[in-house]
Amino acid sequence: MKCRLAVSGNMLTAYLDGEIDHHSVQPVRESIDNAIDRNQPNSLVLDFSDVTFMDSSGIGLIMGRFRETSRLGAQLYIFNPQPPIEKLLLIAGMDKLAKIQTNGKKEKYKR
């Protein structure tokens, strides 16, 4: 699992790449949290375009980042999850915590 971070204005984007599982999630979590602390963004985007697999550790990653962004009053977005991952996100209720945007379709699922 790789995570590349980019800051543009008040938006922090985490470009996730690979498999999100219990073996790979801890360094990603720490990297994102450190960037949140440094940048205090208004929005955090978790870009799932290149995520090929996700287990419940990915749900935990999202829930923890929701807590971090909520304390700042920031919005959490999930961009471009692959269909099986999007289904898992919806079943887990992540659309209640984050705005999920698929293939450039903005606000497909409202918070």
Short mmCIF file of the C-alpha atoms (twelve columns), coordinates in Angstrom:
data_MODEL
# 
_entry.id   MODEL 
# 
loop_
_atom_site.group_PDB 
_atom_site.id 
_atom_site.type_symbol 
_atom_site.label_atom_id 
_atom_site.label_alt_id 
_atom_site.label_comp_id 
_atom_site.label_asym_id 
_atom_site.label_seq_id 
_atom_site.Cartn_x 
_atom_site.Cartn_y 
_atom_site.Cartn_z 
_atom_site.pdbx_PDB_model_num 
ATOM 1   C CA . MET A 1   0.000   0.000  0.000   1 
ATOM 2   C CA . LYS A 2   1.312   3.387  -1.026  1 
ATOM 3   C CA . CYS A 3   0.005   6.787  -0.036  1 
ATOM 4   C CA . ARG A 4   0.978   10.022 -1.755  1 
ATOM 5   C CA . LEU A 5   -0.178  13.236 -0.126  1 
ATOM 6   C CA . ALA A 6   -0.857  16.530 -1.879  1 
ATOM 7   C CA . VAL A 7   -1.995  19.865 -0.500  1 
ATOM 8   C CA . SER A 8   -3.818  22.396 -2.634  1 
ATOM 9   C CA . GLY A 9   -5.086  25.423 -0.771  1 
ATOM 10  C CA . ASN A 10  -7.153  24.126 2.136   1 
ATOM 11  C CA . MET A 11  -7.586  20.644 0.637   1 
ATOM 12  C CA . LEU A 12  -5.470  17.638 1.572   1 
ATOM 13  C CA . THR A 13  -5.636  14.687 -0.833  1 
ATOM 14  C CA . ALA A 14  -4.356  11.213 -0.007  1 
ATOM 15  C CA . TYR A 15  -3.818  9.165  -3.165  1 
ATOM 16  C CA . LEU A 16  -4.054  5.550  -2.050  1 
ATOM 17  C CA . ASP A 17  -2.538  2.795  -4.159  1 
ATOM 18  C CA . GLY A 18  -2.655  -0.970 -3.648  1 
ATOM 19  C CA . GLU A 19  -4.302  -3.117 -0.993  1 
ATOM 20  C CA . ILE A 20  -5.657  -1.705 2.260   1 
ATOM 21  C CA . ASP A 21  -5.420  -4.416 4.895   1 
ATOM 22  C CA . HIS A 22  -4.272  -4.805 8.491   1 
ATOM 23  C CA . HIS A 23  -0.653  -5.256 7.329   1 
ATOM 24  C CA . SER A 24  -0.487  -1.991 5.410   1 
ATOM 25  C CA . VAL A 25  -2.883  0.458  7.035   1 
ATOM 26  C CA . GLN A 26  -0.870  1.735  10.043  1 
ATOM 27  C CA . PRO A 27  1.799   3.736  8.150   1 
ATOM 28  C CA . VAL A 28  -0.899  5.205  5.881   1 
ATOM 29  C CA . ARG A 29  -2.987  6.216  8.895   1 
ATOM 30  C CA . GLU A 30  -0.001  7.898  10.546  1 
ATOM 31  C CA . SER A 31  1.017   9.684  7.356   1 
ATOM 32  C CA . ILE A 32  -2.462  11.110 6.799   1 
ATOM 33  C CA . ASP A 33  -2.898  12.114 10.450  1 
ATOM 34  C CA . ASN A 34  0.474   13.899 10.482  1 
ATOM 35  C CA . ALA A 35  -0.510  15.793 7.322   1 
ATOM 36  C CA . ILE A 36  -3.863  16.739 8.877   1 
ATOM 37  C CA . ASP A 37  -2.085  18.076 11.974  1 
ATOM 38  C CA . ARG A 38  0.424   20.069 9.884   1 
ATOM 39  C CA . ASN A 39  -2.029  21.508 7.344   1 
ATOM 40  C CA . GLN A 40  -5.365  21.814 9.197   1 
ATOM 41  C CA . PRO A 41  -7.335  21.313 5.934   1 
ATOM 42  C CA . ASN A 42  -10.971 22.255 5.317   1 
ATOM 43  C CA . SER A 43  -11.344 19.110 3.190   1 
ATOM 44  C CA . LEU A 44  -9.701  15.700 3.179   1 
ATOM 45  C CA . VAL A 45  -9.976  13.621 0.018   1 
ATOM 46  C CA . LEU A 46  -9.202  9.912  0.145   1 
ATOM 47  C CA . ASP A 47  -8.646  9.021  -3.490  1 
ATOM 48  C CA . PHE A 48  -9.396  5.309  -3.926  1 
ATOM 49  C CA . SER A 49  -8.818  5.251  -7.698  1 
ATOM 50  C CA . ASP A 50  -5.893  2.834  -7.413  1 
ATOM 51  C CA . VAL A 51  -7.054  0.743  -4.446  1 
ATOM 52  C CA . THR A 52  -7.335  -2.872 -5.593  1 
ATOM 53  C CA . PHE A 53  -8.500  -4.494 -2.326  1 
ATOM 54  C CA . MET A 54  -9.851  -3.349 1.011   1 
ATOM 55  C CA . ASP A 55  -10.844 -5.246 4.138   1 
ATOM 56  C CA . SER A 56  -12.309 -3.884 7.373   1 
ATOM 57  C CA . SER A 57  -9.031  -2.061 8.037   1 
ATOM 58  C CA . GLY A 58  -10.052 0.356  5.274   1 
ATOM 59  C CA . ILE A 59  -13.320 1.047  7.074   1 
ATOM 60  C CA . GLY A 60  -11.306 1.773  10.215  1 
ATOM 61  C CA . LEU A 61  -9.025  4.079  8.219   1 
ATOM 62  C CA . ILE A 62  -12.024 6.069  7.006   1 
ATOM 63  C CA . MET A 63  -13.692 6.203  10.430  1 
ATOM 64  C CA . GLY A 64  -10.520 7.458  12.092  1 
ATOM 65  C CA . ARG A 65  -9.959  10.135 9.455   1 
ATOM 66  C CA . PHE A 66  -13.615 11.158 9.886   1 
ATOM 67  C CA . ARG A 67  -12.928 11.731 13.591  1 
ATOM 68  C CA . GLU A 68  -9.829  13.770 12.742  1 
ATOM 69  C CA . THR A 69  -11.587 15.927 10.144  1 
ATOM 70  C CA . SER A 70  -14.679 16.385 12.341  1 
ATOM 71  C CA . ARG A 71  -12.624 17.914 15.134  1 
ATOM 72  C CA . LEU A 72  -11.448 20.522 12.597  1 
ATOM 73  C CA . GLY A 73  -14.896 21.092 11.115  1 
ATOM 74  C CA . ALA A 74  -13.565 19.742 7.808   1 
ATOM 75  C CA . GLN A 75  -15.366 17.665 5.165   1 
ATOM 76  C CA . LEU A 76  -14.289 14.132 4.222   1 
ATOM 77  C CA . TYR A 77  -14.541 12.876 0.638   1 
ATOM 78  C CA . ILE A 78  -13.916 9.482  -0.917  1 
ATOM 79  C CA . PHE A 79  -13.142 9.642  -4.628  1 
ATOM 80  C CA . ASN A 80  -13.421 6.908  -7.237  1 
ATOM 81  C CA . PRO A 81  -13.674 3.624  -5.346  1 
ATOM 82  C CA . GLN A 82  -13.845 0.573  -7.631  1 
ATOM 83  C CA . PRO A 83  -17.366 -0.981 -7.718  1 
ATOM 84  C CA . PRO A 84  -16.684 -3.806 -5.199  1 
ATOM 85  C CA . ILE A 85  -15.069 -1.346 -2.785  1 
ATOM 86  C CA . GLU A 86  -17.877 1.177  -3.275  1 
ATOM 87  C CA . LYS A 87  -20.374 -1.567 -2.416  1 
ATOM 88  C CA . LEU A 88  -18.461 -2.366 0.782   1 
ATOM 89  C CA . LEU A 89  -18.346 1.326  1.687   1 
ATOM 90  C CA . LEU A 90  -22.101 1.674  1.246   1 
ATOM 91  C CA . ILE A 91  -22.881 -1.505 3.202   1 
ATOM 92  C CA . ALA A 92  -20.687 -0.212 6.038   1 
ATOM 93  C CA . GLY A 93  -22.494 3.166  5.986   1 
ATOM 94  C CA . MET A 94  -19.456 5.219  5.042   1 
ATOM 95  C CA . ASP A 95  -21.700 7.416  2.900   1 
ATOM 96  C CA . LYS A 96  -23.009 8.794  6.217   1 
ATOM 97  C CA . LEU A 97  -19.500 9.961  7.151   1 
ATOM 98  C CA . ALA A 98  -18.058 11.016 3.805   1 
ATOM 99  C CA . LYS A 99  -19.248 12.244 0.459   1 
ATOM 100 C CA . ILE A 100 -18.534 9.498  -2.066  1 
ATOM 101 C CA . GLN A 101 -17.810 10.693 -5.592  1 
ATOM 102 C CA . THR A 102 -17.441 8.109  -8.325  1 
ATOM 103 C CA . ASN A 103 -15.815 8.673  -11.734 1 
ATOM 104 C CA . GLY A 104 -16.096 12.428 -11.543 1 
ATOM 105 C CA . LYS A 105 -19.799 12.395 -10.655 1 
ATOM 106 C CA . LYS A 106 -20.001 14.896 -7.859  1 
ATOM 107 C CA . GLU A 107 -22.147 14.296 -4.819  1 
ATOM 108 C CA . LYS A 108 -23.589 11.024 -6.054  1 
ATOM 109 C CA . TYR A 109 -24.255 10.162 -2.428  1 
ATOM 110 C CA . LYS A 110 -25.232 12.955 -0.100  1 
ATOM 111 C CA . ARG A 111 -24.211 13.073 3.507   1 
# 
